[in-house]
Structure formats: C-alpha cells, structure tokens
Amino acid sequence: MSEQIPITRSQTTASQTIPQLSTPATEPVKQSFPTEFIDLPSEGFFYPEGSPLASGRLELKFMTAREEDILTSQNLIKKGIVLDELLKALIVNPNVKLDDLLLGDKNAIFVAARRLAYGDKYTVKIKCPKCDAESEITVNLADLKSRPFDFSVHTRGVNRFTFVTPVGKKTLTYRLLNSRDDAAIDAELKGLAKVQKTGAAPEVTTRLKYVITSVDGNEDRSAIKSYVDTMPSRDALELRRQMRENTPDIDLTFSYTCPECGHEERMAVPMGVDFFWPDARV
C-alpha cells in the first residue's frame, strides 16, 4: 500500500448537545460538527471480527475551540496524556476505544487530525546534523504516505507474525502493539527508572517482552521474559528490523536539505503538542 493516507469527506456530521447556560430551563441546543473519514494503514486487517476498527476506516470530527482547550491543559500536558485526550475527543464513534488502536493507525490519525485542523503545511525548526545550522523547514503533510505492506500473506483478524531468529534458530511469534500496550510499557519503564535510579530503563528488552507472544510454541510469559533477557544481540536486532519492515504504518519521514551546506537526509517529522499549533495562532 503505497498511496498517501486519504482523507475522504463524510456525508454526515457528528452531533453534540450543548447546554443552554443562559436559559437552563429551555431545551438544550444541538450543534453539528463536520467530520471526515480516514483510511487506516492497517486497513482494519489485524483487528478482531466485530471490532469497529475492522472496517479500516475511522470518522474524525474537525477540531474546535474545545479541543484547543485540551491541547493547552497544563494538567494533561504534565501527565503526558494530552494528545491521547485530544484523539478521544475527535473520534466520532463512541464504540472505538483509543486503547485498541494499533500504533501505526494511531500515528496516521494524529497526522489526519492535524491536517483537518490546520492544513497540510507544517513549519518546524530543524538543526542540520552535519553543520548544526538551524533553519525553518515547511513539511507538506499530504506527502506522508503509508509504508508498503503485503496483506496477502496474513490472515484477516489475526494479529500474529512469525520470525525465525538467525543465531538461536528460535521460532518466535509476535504481535503488533496497540495504544494500551504502549501506555503500559511507558509506565513500566518509568517505574524501572525510579527503582534503578539510573535515569534510564531497559526499553529494548521491555518492549520485546510485550511484543513476543511465544518462543518455540511456549506462550508462558515467564519463559518469554527469561528468553528476552538472554537473547543474542543479533537476534534482537533482526527481530526489530523485521518488525519495522512489516508493520502497517504511515511513513513519518521527509526529505530534508540543509539550506546552508546542502546536506540531504531523510528525517523524522517532529511530533508533539506543537504539532497541533501553527505559528500563526493567536
């Protein structure tokens, strides 16, 4: 799948009931918001049958001033959940749970939400990795495309992949992580960093312990954790490469050319709270 993430205009609008504060005894005012459907990089392929995400499409509400209030909430920013709360507010279908979103699909939704809210142009300051010169670069978000993915070799509704390690010759099964897994990994890493008091936690092994679902057919979690702790480095490296190359996702890199020295490189698009705040904001 090589085409860009399409954003298709919906024929419907989402409705939200807003209380009439000045005359509380009157009927509440119903306000409609424009929405758009976007196509997910996973095409819904790896969600279980019956999931609202199995269709491969998701309806998003256009951002309003209320969602901008979410983005400026210092409480949510400090907790590190501000962008998740934003997506929860924008997803129209109440049956879609943010926790269930595969991480590649979640990335695509972030980009789509930004495009719907503020357009395709995203201006950021980039420091050249070669000459250290800092310059403003405008990225066209419409150019971000889905990574190619061969769905024909997988079974719809089954989130399971197989990999044979080159050194240990172990047959591993692994899965695509969702937003719930990502939050759990983040919480575990923060807890480990506090206990170890080193300021750094074992992110690679912690993530692999969540990703791997069996080793030579053994699905026992304790056995999997023990295996990961003694996994040859080359096997871990090749598994991570395999996962990067075989995950439905949006390609969040762009072609960078330094205006000072001419250095060219593929760079990751910086994404954070600032991603949703154009320089022209008041």
N, C-alpha and C positions, 0 to 999 in steps of 0.2 A: 504494500500500500504506500504509494509514493506521492500522492496528491496532498495538497495542503489541507489542514483541518477546515472543512467547510462550515460556515455558519449560515443556516437556512432559515429564512424568515417564517415565523409561525403565523398561522391564520387565527390564532386565539390570543387572548390576553389573560394574565393572571389577575385575580381579584383579591383585594384585601379590605376588610372592614375597618374603617377609621372612626372612632367615637367622635361625636359632635360635642366638643368640650364646652362651647358657649351655651348650648341648649341641651343639657343631658337628658331631658325628658323626651326629646324627639327621636325619630328613627335614626340609626347610625347611617353614615354616608358610605356608600360602597365605591371604591376607587379602583379603576383598572390600570394595569401596567403592561406596556408592550413586552413581549417575550420573543426569544429566538430558540430554535432547536440547533444543537451542535451534534456532530458525529464524533463518537469516541474512538480513539486509536485502537482499542481492543475490539471494536465492533460488537461489543457485548458478548464476545465468544467465550470468555472464561468465567462468566457469572453463572450461577446455577439456574436451571429452568424455573421459571416463575418469578425470578428477580426482575424488578422494574428496570434494571440496568442491562438485562439480557437483550433488549432491543437494539442496543448500540447507539441510542440517541438520548439526549438529555435536554430538557427545556430549562432555559435560564431567563430570569427576569432582568430587565435593564436596571442598572444601579440608580438609586435615587439619593436624596439628601440623607435619608435614614441610614442607608448603607455607608455613606461617608462618615456618619457619626460613629459607626462601628470601627472604621479604619483609624479614627482619631482617639479611640478609647484607650487611655493610658493603662487602665487596669488590664484590658485584653492584651495589649502590647507587652506588658510586663510578664504576663502569664505565658506568652508565646503562642496564643491561640487566636490572634486577631484575624488572620487570613482564613482559618477554618470557620470562624463565626461568620465571616463575610460570605463564604460559599453556602453555608447553611441558609442564610437569608436570601440568596439568589436562586437556589434550586427550587423550582416550582412544585414538583411532585412531592407531597409530604411522605410518601412511602419510600422515597430514595433516602437512604442513610449515608451520610458522609463517610462514616467508618467503613462502609462496604466498598468504596471506590478504590479500584486499583490505582497505584501511584502514577502510572503513565496517563491514565484517564484524568486523574486529578490535575496533573500538570497542564493538560490540554484545556481543562475547564478554567484554570487560572488565566491562561492566555486569552481564551474566548471572552471571559468576563471583562478583562482589561480592554480588549478591542471594542466590545459593545459599549463600554462606559466612556472611553476617551479616544477611540480611533486607533489606527494602525501604527502611527508614528510614536516611537518611544525613544526619547533623547536621554542619554546617560553619559557620565564622565568615565573615560577608560584610560588607565595608565598603560603605556606601551611596555610589554615585558622585555623589550630589547633596549630601548633608550630612556625609559622612565618618563617620557614626555606625557603629560595629561591633556586630553582633548575631549571635546564633546562629539559624540557619535550618535547618529539617529538610526535606530534599527526599525525596519519595516516588519511589524509583527505578522503581517499577512504572508510573509515569505517563510515563516516557520512551518515545516512540513512534518508529516508523520514518517517515522522510520519504516522502511520496507519490512514486511512481516509475512511469512508464509503460513497462512491459517490451514492450508490443506493437509498438513502433516499432524494436525492436532484434532482432538475430539471436542466438539462444542459442549460447553457446560462443565468441562473437567479442567481444573486448574492444577495440572501436574505435568512436569517435564522430567526427562531422564538424561543423565550425563554419566559417562564412564571416565573416571579420573585417569590421567595419563601415567602417573607414577604408581599409585597404590592399586590401580585397576579395580577400584570400588565402584559399584553401580549405585549412583545416588538418584533420588527423586527430589525435586524441589518445586516450589510454587512461587507465583507472583504475589508480592506483598500488597496489602491494602492500607488504607489510612489508619485503621485501628492498629495494625501491626507496627506501623511507623511510629505512632504515638507511644506504644508500649516499649519499643526499642529505645526511643529518646528518653523515656522515664527511667529505664533500666540503666542506660549509660550515665545519666545524671546521678543516680543512686550509687553506682560503682565508683564514679569520680569522687564523690564525697567520702566513701568508705576508704578508698585507697589514698586519698589526699594527695594525688599526683597532678590533678588538673586535667588528666587525660584518661579516657576509659578505652577498653579494647573493642573499638567499633566494628572492625572487620569480623572477628570471631563471634561477637554478639549478634551481628546481622545474619551471619551464616547459620547460627543456631535456630533462628526463626525461619530462614529460607528452606533449609533442608528438611525433608519430611521422612526420609528413610535412607538407611545405609545397608546395601545388600539385602534389602527386604525387611530390615529390622526398623520398626517405627517407634521403638521405645525412646522417649525424649532424653533420658539419662544417657543412653548409649550414643545418641546423636551428639549430645554436648561433649561427651568424652572423646568421640571421634574428631570433632572440630578442633578440640584443644591440641590434638596430636597430628593434625592433618598436614601433610607435606606442603611447603610454601608454594611449590609449582602447581600442585593440585588445586589449592585455594585460588591462586591467580587465574588458572584456566577456567575454573568454575565461574569466577566473577566476570571474566571475559565472555564466556558463554551466555551468562545472564544478560549482560549489556547488549549483546548482539541479538538476543532472542526474547526481547521484551517489547510488546506493543507500547509505543510512547511517541511523544512529539519530540522532534529534534530541537533542543533549546540552545543551539549554537548558531552563530552568524559569522560571516566573513569580515574580519577586521583588517584594515590597512592603516597603519600609522601615518598621519599627515606630515609628521616631522621627518622620520627616517625611512618610510616606505615599507617597514616590516609588515608581512602578511601572516595571518594566523586565524584559525577557527577558534572562537572564544565563546564561552557560555554567556547567555543573556542574564545579567544580574536581576534576580527576582527577590522582592521583599515587600514591605509595606510601601516603599517609594515607587514600586512598580505601578501602583494604582493612583499616583499623584503626579500628574503632568506639571511641568514648571510653570504653566500659565495659571495655576489655581490661585484663587484669591485668599 
